[in-house]
Amino acid sequence: MIAIGDIHGCNTALATLVAGLKIQPDETVVMLGDAIDRGPDSRDVLRQLRELGDRCRVISIEGNHEQMLLDAIDGNIALSEWLIHGGAETLDSYGEGAGLTAVDPADVEFIRSWGDVFETDTHFFAHGNYLPNRPLDRQPWRDLRWQSLKWYTPPPHESGKTAILGHTSNKQGEILNLGHLICLDTYCHGGYWLTAFDSTTGRVWQSNEAGDFRTIELPPIRTKAFA
């Protein structure tokens, strides 16, 4: 079970990571959300995720940036609210100066199919955060998509499963490992790394927009998320 952190439109990093992982047809990849916005080519990222889904099982989690796109399309927020949070870069990937109608309807329906939580016997995967004393199938979507670990760092979930999250970017490009919680947003669009983590073996791989690929060790467990 391989989890991939926030891609944020970094299509070169994603292509480099997928090529380096040599993913087999019987493997499952969980994309933790925020595939789009901020980076250079969100449209190509969505294409790559669909193509990866033709080669293996891909579970895509909806992040707050995907929600903003859908809310803008559905008229639930002002378009400007999405644009200032990275939506402008996503629209440019459909053509410089493109408007909201330029977004491929197939991409929109693809994003609408994404879920909120995915779990195995030992781990669960979500975008942002969770409530520790509430069952995973009853988690509030606002917490799952929007709540930063800087606002609230939860204790272990009542299920005893390890949480694999994204959303809260580490501006030094480092993985946050609290033992019961691992955050894989390593700030790829900010010049650092796109991270993949195998929840079965503990192996970690990273790539960046320069096309670099490397294998690293999971950092030691920390006692605090943020000093």
PyMOL CGO cylinders between C-alpha atoms (Angstrom):
from pymol import cmd
from pymol.cgo import CYLINDER

trace = [
    CYLINDER, 0.00, 0.00, 0.00, 1.77, 3.14, -1.25, 0.3, 1, 1, 1, 1, 1, 1,
    CYLINDER, 1.77, 3.14, -1.25, 0.58, 6.60, -0.19, 0.3, 1, 1, 1, 1, 1, 1,
    CYLINDER, 0.58, 6.60, -0.19, 1.56, 9.72, -2.13, 0.3, 1, 1, 1, 1, 1, 1,
    CYLINDER, 1.56, 9.72, -2.13, 1.46, 13.15, -0.49, 0.3, 1, 1, 1, 1, 1, 1,
    CYLINDER, 1.46, 13.15, -0.49, 0.25, 16.48, -1.86, 0.3, 1, 1, 1, 1, 1, 1,
    CYLINDER, 0.25, 16.48, -1.86, 1.22, 16.83, -5.54, 0.3, 1, 1, 1, 1, 1, 1,
    CYLINDER, 1.22, 16.83, -5.54, -0.09, 20.37, -6.09, 0.3, 1, 1, 1, 1, 1, 1,
    CYLINDER, -0.09, 20.37, -6.09, 0.28, 20.38, -9.85, 0.3, 1, 1, 1, 1, 1, 1,
    CYLINDER, 0.28, 20.38, -9.85, 3.90, 19.18, -9.85, 0.3, 1, 1, 1, 1, 1, 1,
    CYLINDER, 3.90, 19.18, -9.85, 3.62, 16.97, -12.90, 0.3, 1, 1, 1, 1, 1, 1,
    CYLINDER, 3.62, 16.97, -12.90, 7.35, 16.35, -13.39, 0.3, 1, 1, 1, 1, 1, 1,
    CYLINDER, 7.35, 16.35, -13.39, 7.76, 15.23, -9.79, 0.3, 1, 1, 1, 1, 1, 1,
    CYLINDER, 7.76, 15.23, -9.79, 4.78, 12.88, -10.12, 0.3, 1, 1, 1, 1, 1, 1,
    CYLINDER, 4.78, 12.88, -10.12, 6.06, 11.35, -13.37, 0.3, 1, 1, 1, 1, 1, 1,
    CYLINDER, 6.06, 11.35, -13.37, 9.52, 10.90, -11.83, 0.3, 1, 1, 1, 1, 1, 1,
    CYLINDER, 9.52, 10.90, -11.83, 8.07, 9.29, -8.70, 0.3, 1, 1, 1, 1, 1, 1,
    CYLINDER, 8.07, 9.29, -8.70, 5.83, 6.88, -10.57, 0.3, 1, 1, 1, 1, 1, 1,
    CYLINDER, 5.83, 6.88, -10.57, 8.67, 5.86, -12.88, 0.3, 1, 1, 1, 1, 1, 1,
    CYLINDER, 8.67, 5.86, -12.88, 11.00, 5.27, -9.95, 0.3, 1, 1, 1, 1, 1, 1,
    CYLINDER, 11.00, 5.27, -9.95, 8.46, 3.24, -7.97, 0.3, 1, 1, 1, 1, 1, 1,
    CYLINDER, 8.46, 3.24, -7.97, 7.93, 0.72, -10.79, 0.3, 1, 1, 1, 1, 1, 1,
    CYLINDER, 7.93, 0.72, -10.79, 4.40, 0.09, -9.55, 0.3, 1, 1, 1, 1, 1, 1,
    CYLINDER, 4.40, 0.09, -9.55, 3.01, -3.36, -10.30, 0.3, 1, 1, 1, 1, 1, 1,
    CYLINDER, 3.01, -3.36, -10.30, -0.60, -4.14, -11.39, 0.3, 1, 1, 1, 1, 1, 1,
    CYLINDER, -0.60, -4.14, -11.39, -1.45, -5.81, -8.06, 0.3, 1, 1, 1, 1, 1, 1,
    CYLINDER, -1.45, -5.81, -8.06, -0.39, -2.79, -5.97, 0.3, 1, 1, 1, 1, 1, 1,
    CYLINDER, -0.39, -2.79, -5.97, -2.62, -0.10, -4.46, 0.3, 1, 1, 1, 1, 1, 1,
    CYLINDER, -2.62, -0.10, -4.46, -1.69, 3.57, -4.52, 0.3, 1, 1, 1, 1, 1, 1,
    CYLINDER, -1.69, 3.57, -4.52, -3.47, 6.09, -2.28, 0.3, 1, 1, 1, 1, 1, 1,
    CYLINDER, -3.47, 6.09, -2.28, -3.21, 9.72, -3.37, 0.3, 1, 1, 1, 1, 1, 1,
    CYLINDER, -3.21, 9.72, -3.37, -3.79, 11.87, -0.28, 0.3, 1, 1, 1, 1, 1, 1,
    CYLINDER, -3.79, 11.87, -0.28, -5.43, 14.89, -1.93, 0.3, 1, 1, 1, 1, 1, 1,
    CYLINDER, -5.43, 14.89, -1.93, -4.43, 18.34, -3.20, 0.3, 1, 1, 1, 1, 1, 1,
    CYLINDER, -4.43, 18.34, -3.20, -3.30, 16.93, -6.51, 0.3, 1, 1, 1, 1, 1, 1,
    CYLINDER, -3.30, 16.93, -6.51, -4.11, 20.30, -8.10, 0.3, 1, 1, 1, 1, 1, 1,
    CYLINDER, -4.11, 20.30, -8.10, -3.35, 24.04, -7.69, 0.3, 1, 1, 1, 1, 1, 1,
    CYLINDER, -3.35, 24.04, -7.69, -0.19, 26.07, -7.11, 0.3, 1, 1, 1, 1, 1, 1,
    CYLINDER, -0.19, 26.07, -7.11, 2.19, 23.96, -9.24, 0.3, 1, 1, 1, 1, 1, 1,
    CYLINDER, 2.19, 23.96, -9.24, 2.91, 24.17, -12.98, 0.3, 1, 1, 1, 1, 1, 1,
    CYLINDER, 2.91, 24.17, -12.98, 0.54, 21.61, -14.57, 0.3, 1, 1, 1, 1, 1, 1,
    CYLINDER, 0.54, 21.61, -14.57, -2.48, 20.35, -12.65, 0.3, 1, 1, 1, 1, 1, 1,
    CYLINDER, -2.48, 20.35, -12.65, -4.15, 19.19, -15.86, 0.3, 1, 1, 1, 1, 1, 1,
    CYLINDER, -4.15, 19.19, -15.86, -1.26, 16.81, -16.59, 0.3, 1, 1, 1, 1, 1, 1,
    CYLINDER, -1.26, 16.81, -16.59, -1.28, 15.56, -12.99, 0.3, 1, 1, 1, 1, 1, 1,
    CYLINDER, -1.28, 15.56, -12.99, -4.92, 14.53, -13.38, 0.3, 1, 1, 1, 1, 1, 1,
    CYLINDER, -4.92, 14.53, -13.38, -4.07, 12.80, -16.66, 0.3, 1, 1, 1, 1, 1, 1,
    CYLINDER, -4.07, 12.80, -16.66, -1.24, 10.90, -15.00, 0.3, 1, 1, 1, 1, 1, 1,
    CYLINDER, -1.24, 10.90, -15.00, -3.48, 9.79, -12.12, 0.3, 1, 1, 1, 1, 1, 1,
    CYLINDER, -3.48, 9.79, -12.12, -6.08, 8.44, -14.54, 0.3, 1, 1, 1, 1, 1, 1,
    CYLINDER, -6.08, 8.44, -14.54, -3.42, 6.59, -16.51, 0.3, 1, 1, 1, 1, 1, 1,
    CYLINDER, -3.42, 6.59, -16.51, -1.95, 5.18, -13.30, 0.3, 1, 1, 1, 1, 1, 1,
    CYLINDER, -1.95, 5.18, -13.30, -5.43, 3.94, -12.45, 0.3, 1, 1, 1, 1, 1, 1,
    CYLINDER, -5.43, 3.94, -12.45, -5.39, 1.92, -15.66, 0.3, 1, 1, 1, 1, 1, 1,
    CYLINDER, -5.39, 1.92, -15.66, -2.20, 0.16, -14.50, 0.3, 1, 1, 1, 1, 1, 1,
    CYLINDER, -2.20, 0.16, -14.50, -2.98, -0.53, -10.84, 0.3, 1, 1, 1, 1, 1, 1,
    CYLINDER, -2.98, -0.53, -10.84, -5.56, 0.24, -8.16, 0.3, 1, 1, 1, 1, 1, 1,
    CYLINDER, -5.56, 0.24, -8.16, -5.58, 3.96, -7.33, 0.3, 1, 1, 1, 1, 1, 1,
    CYLINDER, -5.58, 3.96, -7.33, -7.54, 5.43, -4.42, 0.3, 1, 1, 1, 1, 1, 1,
    CYLINDER, -7.54, 5.43, -4.42, -7.76, 9.22, -4.63, 0.3, 1, 1, 1, 1, 1, 1,
    CYLINDER, -7.76, 9.22, -4.63, -8.68, 11.26, -1.55, 0.3, 1, 1, 1, 1, 1, 1,
    CYLINDER, -8.68, 11.26, -1.55, -10.32, 14.65, -2.04, 0.3, 1, 1, 1, 1, 1, 1,
    CYLINDER, -10.32, 14.65, -2.04, -8.36, 17.54, -0.57, 0.3, 1, 1, 1, 1, 1, 1,
    CYLINDER, -8.36, 17.54, -0.57, -9.47, 21.06, 0.21, 0.3, 1, 1, 1, 1, 1, 1,
    CYLINDER, -9.47, 21.06, 0.21, -8.09, 22.31, -3.12, 0.3, 1, 1, 1, 1, 1, 1,
    CYLINDER, -8.09, 22.31, -3.12, -10.22, 19.84, -5.07, 0.3, 1, 1, 1, 1, 1, 1,
    CYLINDER, -10.22, 19.84, -5.07, -13.18, 20.94, -2.97, 0.3, 1, 1, 1, 1, 1, 1,
    CYLINDER, -13.18, 20.94, -2.97, -12.51, 24.59, -3.82, 0.3, 1, 1, 1, 1, 1, 1,
    CYLINDER, -12.51, 24.59, -3.82, -12.47, 23.74, -7.53, 0.3, 1, 1, 1, 1, 1, 1,
    CYLINDER, -12.47, 23.74, -7.53, -15.78, 21.88, -7.26, 0.3, 1, 1, 1, 1, 1, 1,
    CYLINDER, -15.78, 21.88, -7.26, -17.29, 24.65, -5.11, 0.3, 1, 1, 1, 1, 1, 1,
    CYLINDER, -17.29, 24.65, -5.11, -16.29, 27.25, -7.69, 0.3, 1, 1, 1, 1, 1, 1,
    CYLINDER, -16.29, 27.25, -7.69, -17.82, 25.20, -10.49, 0.3, 1, 1, 1, 1, 1, 1,
    CYLINDER, -17.82, 25.20, -10.49, -21.00, 24.58, -8.49, 0.3, 1, 1, 1, 1, 1, 1,
    CYLINDER, -21.00, 24.58, -8.49, -21.31, 28.24, -7.49, 0.3, 1, 1, 1, 1, 1, 1,
    CYLINDER, -21.31, 28.24, -7.49, -20.80, 27.58, -3.77, 0.3, 1, 1, 1, 1, 1, 1,
    CYLINDER, -20.80, 27.58, -3.77, -17.88, 29.99, -3.50, 0.3, 1, 1, 1, 1, 1, 1,
    CYLINDER, -17.88, 29.99, -3.50, -16.74, 32.98, -5.54, 0.3, 1, 1, 1, 1, 1, 1,
    CYLINDER, -16.74, 32.98, -5.54, -14.33, 32.02, -8.31, 0.3, 1, 1, 1, 1, 1, 1,
    CYLINDER, -14.33, 32.02, -8.31, -11.81, 34.50, -6.90, 0.3, 1, 1, 1, 1, 1, 1,
    CYLINDER, -11.81, 34.50, -6.90, -11.66, 32.52, -3.64, 0.3, 1, 1, 1, 1, 1, 1,
    CYLINDER, -11.66, 32.52, -3.64, -10.29, 29.52, -5.50, 0.3, 1, 1, 1, 1, 1, 1,
    CYLINDER, -10.29, 29.52, -5.50, -8.06, 31.53, -7.82, 0.3, 1, 1, 1, 1, 1, 1,
    CYLINDER, -8.06, 31.53, -7.82, -6.08, 33.18, -5.03, 0.3, 1, 1, 1, 1, 1, 1,
    CYLINDER, -6.08, 33.18, -5.03, -5.40, 29.77, -3.43, 0.3, 1, 1, 1, 1, 1, 1,
    CYLINDER, -5.40, 29.77, -3.43, -3.77, 28.25, -6.49, 0.3, 1, 1, 1, 1, 1, 1,
    CYLINDER, -3.77, 28.25, -6.49, -6.70, 27.92, -8.84, 0.3, 1, 1, 1, 1, 1, 1,
    CYLINDER, -6.70, 27.92, -8.84, -5.19, 30.46, -11.23, 0.3, 1, 1, 1, 1, 1, 1,
    CYLINDER, -5.19, 30.46, -11.23, -2.26, 28.12, -11.89, 0.3, 1, 1, 1, 1, 1, 1,
    CYLINDER, -2.26, 28.12, -11.89, -4.67, 25.24, -12.48, 0.3, 1, 1, 1, 1, 1, 1,
    CYLINDER, -4.67, 25.24, -12.48, -6.66, 27.23, -15.04, 0.3, 1, 1, 1, 1, 1, 1,
    CYLINDER, -6.66, 27.23, -15.04, -3.43, 28.24, -16.80, 0.3, 1, 1, 1, 1, 1, 1,
    CYLINDER, -3.43, 28.24, -16.80, -2.65, 24.53, -17.26, 0.3, 1, 1, 1, 1, 1, 1,
    CYLINDER, -2.65, 24.53, -17.26, -5.71, 24.40, -19.54, 0.3, 1, 1, 1, 1, 1, 1,
    CYLINDER, -5.71, 24.40, -19.54, -4.44, 27.37, -21.53, 0.3, 1, 1, 1, 1, 1, 1,
    CYLINDER, -4.44, 27.37, -21.53, -2.95, 30.70, -20.54, 0.3, 1, 1, 1, 1, 1, 1,
    CYLINDER, -2.95, 30.70, -20.54, -5.73, 32.98, -19.40, 0.3, 1, 1, 1, 1, 1, 1,
    CYLINDER, -5.73, 32.98, -19.40, -8.30, 30.17, -19.54, 0.3, 1, 1, 1, 1, 1, 1,
    CYLINDER, -8.30, 30.17, -19.54, -11.58, 30.54, -17.68, 0.3, 1, 1, 1, 1, 1, 1,
    CYLINDER, -11.58, 30.54, -17.68, -13.46, 28.08, -15.53, 0.3, 1, 1, 1, 1, 1, 1,
    CYLINDER, -13.46, 28.08, -15.53, -15.30, 26.63, -18.53, 0.3, 1, 1, 1, 1, 1, 1,
    CYLINDER, -15.30, 26.63, -18.53, -11.97, 25.45, -19.95, 0.3, 1, 1, 1, 1, 1, 1,
    CYLINDER, -11.97, 25.45, -19.95, -11.63, 22.78, -17.23, 0.3, 1, 1, 1, 1, 1, 1,
    CYLINDER, -11.63, 22.78, -17.23, -12.22, 19.42, -18.91, 0.3, 1, 1, 1, 1, 1, 1,
    CYLINDER, -12.22, 19.42, -18.91, -15.59, 17.98, -17.76, 0.3, 1, 1, 1, 1, 1, 1,
    CYLINDER, -15.59, 17.98, -17.76, -13.91, 14.56, -17.57, 0.3, 1, 1, 1, 1, 1, 1,
    CYLINDER, -13.91, 14.56, -17.57, -11.44, 15.98, -15.04, 0.3, 1, 1, 1, 1, 1, 1,
    CYLINDER, -11.44, 15.98, -15.04, -14.30, 17.41, -12.99, 0.3, 1, 1, 1, 1, 1, 1,
    CYLINDER, -14.30, 17.41, -12.99, -16.15, 14.10, -12.90, 0.3, 1, 1, 1, 1, 1, 1,
    CYLINDER, -16.15, 14.10, -12.90, -12.92, 12.31, -12.06, 0.3, 1, 1, 1, 1, 1, 1,
    CYLINDER, -12.92, 12.31, -12.06, -12.43, 14.55, -9.02, 0.3, 1, 1, 1, 1, 1, 1,
    CYLINDER, -12.43, 14.55, -9.02, -16.06, 14.11, -7.97, 0.3, 1, 1, 1, 1, 1, 1,
    CYLINDER, -16.06, 14.11, -7.97, -15.40, 10.37, -7.68, 0.3, 1, 1, 1, 1, 1, 1,
    CYLINDER, -15.40, 10.37, -7.68, -12.72, 10.83, -5.00, 0.3, 1, 1, 1, 1, 1, 1,
    CYLINDER, -12.72, 10.83, -5.00, -13.40, 9.79, -1.40, 0.3, 1, 1, 1, 1, 1, 1,
    CYLINDER, -13.40, 9.79, -1.40, -12.71, 11.16, 2.08, 0.3, 1, 1, 1, 1, 1, 1,
    CYLINDER, -12.71, 11.16, 2.08, -11.08, 8.28, 3.98, 0.3, 1, 1, 1, 1, 1, 1,
    CYLINDER, -11.08, 8.28, 3.98, -9.56, 4.94, 3.03, 0.3, 1, 1, 1, 1, 1, 1,
    CYLINDER, -9.56, 4.94, 3.03, -8.56, 2.34, 5.60, 0.3, 1, 1, 1, 1, 1, 1,
    CYLINDER, -8.56, 2.34, 5.60, -6.81, -0.99, 5.90, 0.3, 1, 1, 1, 1, 1, 1,
    CYLINDER, -6.81, -0.99, 5.90, -6.45, -3.29, 8.89, 0.3, 1, 1, 1, 1, 1, 1,
    CYLINDER, -6.45, -3.29, 8.89, -3.55, -1.21, 10.21, 0.3, 1, 1, 1, 1, 1, 1,
    CYLINDER, -3.55, -1.21, 10.21, -3.73, 2.27, 8.67, 0.3, 1, 1, 1, 1, 1, 1,
    CYLINDER, -3.73, 2.27, 8.67, -6.16, 4.92, 7.52, 0.3, 1, 1, 1, 1, 1, 1,
    CYLINDER, -6.16, 4.92, 7.52, -5.56, 7.58, 4.90, 0.3, 1, 1, 1, 1, 1, 1,
    CYLINDER, -5.56, 7.58, 4.90, -7.12, 11.05, 4.81, 0.3, 1, 1, 1, 1, 1, 1,
    CYLINDER, -7.12, 11.05, 4.81, -6.14, 14.49, 3.57, 0.3, 1, 1, 1, 1, 1, 1,
    CYLINDER, -6.14, 14.49, 3.57, -6.00, 16.82, 6.52, 0.3, 1, 1, 1, 1, 1, 1,
    CYLINDER, -6.00, 16.82, 6.52, -6.90, 15.71, 10.03, 0.3, 1, 1, 1, 1, 1, 1,
    CYLINDER, -6.90, 15.71, 10.03, -9.31, 13.62, 12.11, 0.3, 1, 1, 1, 1, 1, 1,
    CYLINDER, -9.31, 13.62, 12.11, -11.23, 13.47, 15.37, 0.3, 1, 1, 1, 1, 1, 1,
    CYLINDER, -11.23, 13.47, 15.37, -9.67, 10.75, 17.54, 0.3, 1, 1, 1, 1, 1, 1,
    CYLINDER, -9.67, 10.75, 17.54, -12.84, 9.59, 19.28, 0.3, 1, 1, 1, 1, 1, 1,
    CYLINDER, -12.84, 9.59, 19.28, -15.16, 9.39, 16.29, 0.3, 1, 1, 1, 1, 1, 1,
    CYLINDER, -15.16, 9.39, 16.29, -15.43, 6.38, 13.92, 0.3, 1, 1, 1, 1, 1, 1,
    CYLINDER, -15.43, 6.38, 13.92, -13.73, 6.89, 10.59, 0.3, 1, 1, 1, 1, 1, 1,
    CYLINDER, -13.73, 6.89, 10.59, -17.00, 6.64, 8.68, 0.3, 1, 1, 1, 1, 1, 1,
    CYLINDER, -17.00, 6.64, 8.68, -18.44, 9.51, 10.76, 0.3, 1, 1, 1, 1, 1, 1,
    CYLINDER, -18.44, 9.51, 10.76, -15.62, 12.03, 10.51, 0.3, 1, 1, 1, 1, 1, 1,
    CYLINDER, -15.62, 12.03, 10.51, -16.63, 15.64, 9.65, 0.3, 1, 1, 1, 1, 1, 1,
    CYLINDER, -16.63, 15.64, 9.65, -15.51, 16.50, 6.13, 0.3, 1, 1, 1, 1, 1, 1,
    CYLINDER, -15.51, 16.50, 6.13, -14.30, 19.91, 7.27, 0.3, 1, 1, 1, 1, 1, 1,
    CYLINDER, -14.30, 19.91, 7.27, -11.76, 18.29, 9.58, 0.3, 1, 1, 1, 1, 1, 1,
    CYLINDER, -11.76, 18.29, 9.58, -10.77, 15.69, 7.00, 0.3, 1, 1, 1, 1, 1, 1,
    CYLINDER, -10.77, 15.69, 7.00, -10.09, 18.30, 4.31, 0.3, 1, 1, 1, 1, 1, 1,
    CYLINDER, -10.09, 18.30, 4.31, -9.34, 21.58, 6.02, 0.3, 1, 1, 1, 1, 1, 1,
    CYLINDER, -9.34, 21.58, 6.02, -7.98, 21.28, 9.55, 0.3, 1, 1, 1, 1, 1, 1,
    CYLINDER, -7.98, 21.28, 9.55, -4.23, 21.77, 9.76, 0.3, 1, 1, 1, 1, 1, 1,
    CYLINDER, -4.23, 21.77, 9.76, -2.06, 19.81, 12.16, 0.3, 1, 1, 1, 1, 1, 1,
    CYLINDER, -2.06, 19.81, 12.16, -0.73, 23.21, 13.23, 0.3, 1, 1, 1, 1, 1, 1,
    CYLINDER, -0.73, 23.21, 13.23, -4.20, 24.04, 14.56, 0.3, 1, 1, 1, 1, 1, 1,
    CYLINDER, -4.20, 24.04, 14.56, -4.79, 20.69, 16.21, 0.3, 1, 1, 1, 1, 1, 1,
    CYLINDER, -4.79, 20.69, 16.21, -2.55, 17.66, 16.50, 0.3, 1, 1, 1, 1, 1, 1,
    CYLINDER, -2.55, 17.66, 16.50, -4.72, 14.68, 17.45, 0.3, 1, 1, 1, 1, 1, 1,
    CYLINDER, -4.72, 14.68, 17.45, -3.76, 11.77, 19.68, 0.3, 1, 1, 1, 1, 1, 1,
    CYLINDER, -3.76, 11.77, 19.68, -4.07, 8.23, 18.28, 0.3, 1, 1, 1, 1, 1, 1,
    CYLINDER, -4.07, 8.23, 18.28, -7.40, 7.35, 16.72, 0.3, 1, 1, 1, 1, 1, 1,
    CYLINDER, -7.40, 7.35, 16.72, -9.71, 5.09, 18.74, 0.3, 1, 1, 1, 1, 1, 1,
    CYLINDER, -9.71, 5.09, 18.74, -9.31, 2.39, 16.09, 0.3, 1, 1, 1, 1, 1, 1,
    CYLINDER, -9.31, 2.39, 16.09, -5.61, 2.04, 16.94, 0.3, 1, 1, 1, 1, 1, 1,
    CYLINDER, -5.61, 2.04, 16.94, -4.76, 2.50, 13.26, 0.3, 1, 1, 1, 1, 1, 1,
    CYLINDER, -4.76, 2.50, 13.26, -1.92, 4.71, 12.09, 0.3, 1, 1, 1, 1, 1, 1,
    CYLINDER, -1.92, 4.71, 12.09, -3.04, 7.89, 10.31, 0.3, 1, 1, 1, 1, 1, 1,
    CYLINDER, -3.04, 7.89, 10.31, -1.38, 8.77, 6.99, 0.3, 1, 1, 1, 1, 1, 1,
    CYLINDER, -1.38, 8.77, 6.99, -2.14, 12.41, 6.14, 0.3, 1, 1, 1, 1, 1, 1,
    CYLINDER, -2.14, 12.41, 6.14, -1.17, 15.29, 3.86, 0.3, 1, 1, 1, 1, 1, 1,
    CYLINDER, -1.17, 15.29, 3.86, -2.34, 18.92, 3.85, 0.3, 1, 1, 1, 1, 1, 1,
    CYLINDER, -2.34, 18.92, 3.85, -0.02, 20.41, 6.51, 0.3, 1, 1, 1, 1, 1, 1,
    CYLINDER, -0.02, 20.41, 6.51, 3.07, 21.24, 4.49, 0.3, 1, 1, 1, 1, 1, 1,
    CYLINDER, 3.07, 21.24, 4.49, 6.47, 21.06, 6.13, 0.3, 1, 1, 1, 1, 1, 1,
    CYLINDER, 6.47, 21.06, 6.13, 8.31, 24.10, 4.79, 0.3, 1, 1, 1, 1, 1, 1,
    CYLINDER, 8.31, 24.10, 4.79, 11.66, 22.32, 5.29, 0.3, 1, 1, 1, 1, 1, 1,
    CYLINDER, 11.66, 22.32, 5.29, 10.51, 19.45, 3.08, 0.3, 1, 1, 1, 1, 1, 1,
    CYLINDER, 10.51, 19.45, 3.08, 10.55, 16.92, 5.93, 0.3, 1, 1, 1, 1, 1, 1,
    CYLINDER, 10.55, 16.92, 5.93, 8.16, 14.09, 6.82, 0.3, 1, 1, 1, 1, 1, 1,
    CYLINDER, 8.16, 14.09, 6.82, 6.37, 14.44, 10.14, 0.3, 1, 1, 1, 1, 1, 1,
    CYLINDER, 6.37, 14.44, 10.14, 6.42, 11.13, 12.04, 0.3, 1, 1, 1, 1, 1, 1,
    CYLINDER, 6.42, 11.13, 12.04, 4.57, 11.02, 15.35, 0.3, 1, 1, 1, 1, 1, 1,
    CYLINDER, 4.57, 11.02, 15.35, 4.28, 7.24, 15.38, 0.3, 1, 1, 1, 1, 1, 1,
    CYLINDER, 4.28, 7.24, 15.38, 0.47, 7.19, 15.40, 0.3, 1, 1, 1, 1, 1, 1,
    CYLINDER, 0.47, 7.19, 15.40, 0.41, 9.82, 12.63, 0.3, 1, 1, 1, 1, 1, 1,
    CYLINDER, 0.41, 9.82, 12.63, 2.59, 10.38, 9.57, 0.3, 1, 1, 1, 1, 1, 1,
    CYLINDER, 2.59, 10.38, 9.57, 2.22, 13.50, 7.40, 0.3, 1, 1, 1, 1, 1, 1,
    CYLINDER, 2.22, 13.50, 7.40, 3.58, 13.28, 3.85, 0.3, 1, 1, 1, 1, 1, 1,
    CYLINDER, 3.58, 13.28, 3.85, 3.15, 16.87, 2.64, 0.3, 1, 1, 1, 1, 1, 1,
    CYLINDER, 3.15, 16.87, 2.64, 6.79, 17.73, 2.02, 0.3, 1, 1, 1, 1, 1, 1,
    CYLINDER, 6.79, 17.73, 2.02, 6.21, 20.98, 0.09, 0.3, 1, 1, 1, 1, 1, 1,
    CYLINDER, 6.21, 20.98, 0.09, 6.89, 19.85, -3.44, 0.3, 1, 1, 1, 1, 1, 1,
    CYLINDER, 6.89, 19.85, -3.44, 5.46, 22.96, -5.08, 0.3, 1, 1, 1, 1, 1, 1,
    CYLINDER, 5.46, 22.96, -5.08, 7.66, 25.06, -2.79, 0.3, 1, 1, 1, 1, 1, 1,
    CYLINDER, 7.66, 25.06, -2.79, 10.84, 23.52, -4.15, 0.3, 1, 1, 1, 1, 1, 1,
    CYLINDER, 10.84, 23.52, -4.15, 11.16, 20.44, -1.97, 0.3, 1, 1, 1, 1, 1, 1,
    CYLINDER, 11.16, 20.44, -1.97, 9.85, 16.88, -2.32, 0.3, 1, 1, 1, 1, 1, 1,
    CYLINDER, 9.85, 16.88, -2.32, 6.91, 14.77, -3.39, 0.3, 1, 1, 1, 1, 1, 1,
    CYLINDER, 6.91, 14.77, -3.39, 6.85, 11.82, -1.00, 0.3, 1, 1, 1, 1, 1, 1,
    CYLINDER, 6.85, 11.82, -1.00, 5.62, 8.23, -1.32, 0.3, 1, 1, 1, 1, 1, 1,
    CYLINDER, 5.62, 8.23, -1.32, 5.37, 5.92, 1.70, 0.3, 1, 1, 1, 1, 1, 1,
    CYLINDER, 5.37, 5.92, 1.70, 4.77, 2.18, 1.72, 0.3, 1, 1, 1, 1, 1, 1,
    CYLINDER, 4.77, 2.18, 1.72, 2.62, 1.51, 4.78, 0.3, 1, 1, 1, 1, 1, 1,
    CYLINDER, 2.62, 1.51, 4.78, 3.43, -2.21, 4.61, 0.3, 1, 1, 1, 1, 1, 1,
    CYLINDER, 3.43, -2.21, 4.61, 7.23, -2.03, 4.50, 0.3, 1, 1, 1, 1, 1, 1,
    CYLINDER, 7.23, -2.03, 4.50, 7.94, 1.48, 5.81, 0.3, 1, 1, 1, 1, 1, 1,
    CYLINDER, 7.94, 1.48, 5.81, 9.96, 2.38, 2.71, 0.3, 1, 1, 1, 1, 1, 1,
    CYLINDER, 9.96, 2.38, 2.71, 10.02, 6.02, 1.58, 0.3, 1, 1, 1, 1, 1, 1,
    CYLINDER, 10.02, 6.02, 1.58, 10.72, 7.49, -1.86, 0.3, 1, 1, 1, 1, 1, 1,
    CYLINDER, 10.72, 7.49, -1.86, 10.88, 11.10, -2.96, 0.3, 1, 1, 1, 1, 1, 1,
    CYLINDER, 10.88, 11.10, -2.96, 11.08, 13.10, -6.18, 0.3, 1, 1, 1, 1, 1, 1,
    CYLINDER, 11.08, 13.10, -6.18, 11.06, 16.77, -7.13, 0.3, 1, 1, 1, 1, 1, 1,
    CYLINDER, 11.06, 16.77, -7.13, 10.32, 19.08, -10.03, 0.3, 1, 1, 1, 1, 1, 1,
    CYLINDER, 10.32, 19.08, -10.03, 13.97, 18.95, -11.11, 0.3, 1, 1, 1, 1, 1, 1,
    CYLINDER, 13.97, 18.95, -11.11, 13.47, 15.24, -11.90, 0.3, 1, 1, 1, 1, 1, 1,
    CYLINDER, 13.47, 15.24, -11.90, 15.51, 13.93, -8.96, 0.3, 1, 1, 1, 1, 1, 1,
    CYLINDER, 15.51, 13.93, -8.96, 14.48, 10.62, -7.34, 0.3, 1, 1, 1, 1, 1, 1,
    CYLINDER, 14.48, 10.62, -7.34, 15.75, 9.16, -4.09, 0.3, 1, 1, 1, 1, 1, 1,
    CYLINDER, 15.75, 9.16, -4.09, 15.03, 6.60, -1.37, 0.3, 1, 1, 1, 1, 1, 1,
    CYLINDER, 15.03, 6.60, -1.37, 15.25, 7.75, 2.25, 0.3, 1, 1, 1, 1, 1, 1,
    CYLINDER, 15.25, 7.75, 2.25, 14.55, 6.42, 5.73, 0.3, 1, 1, 1, 1, 1, 1,
    CYLINDER, 14.55, 6.42, 5.73, 11.39, 7.35, 7.62, 0.3, 1, 1, 1, 1, 1, 1,
    CYLINDER, 11.39, 7.35, 7.62, 12.46, 9.97, 10.18, 0.3, 1, 1, 1, 1, 1, 1,
    CYLINDER, 12.46, 9.97, 10.18, 12.51, 9.02, 13.88, 0.3, 1, 1, 1, 1, 1, 1,
    CYLINDER, 12.51, 9.02, 13.88, 9.31, 9.44, 15.85, 0.3, 1, 1, 1, 1, 1, 1,
    CYLINDER, 9.31, 9.44, 15.85, 8.87, 12.91, 17.32, 0.3, 1, 1, 1, 1, 1, 1,
    CYLINDER, 8.87, 12.91, 17.32, 7.00, 13.71, 20.53, 0.3, 1, 1, 1, 1, 1, 1,
    CYLINDER, 7.00, 13.71, 20.53, 5.58, 17.01, 19.23, 0.3, 1, 1, 1, 1, 1, 1,
    CYLINDER, 5.58, 17.01, 19.23, 4.30, 17.96, 15.80, 0.3, 1, 1, 1, 1, 1, 1,
    CYLINDER, 4.30, 17.96, 15.80, 5.51, 21.53, 16.00, 0.3, 1, 1, 1, 1, 1, 1,
    CYLINDER, 5.51, 21.53, 16.00, 7.74, 23.28, 18.49, 0.3, 1, 1, 1, 1, 1, 1,
]
cmd.load_cgo(trace, "trace")
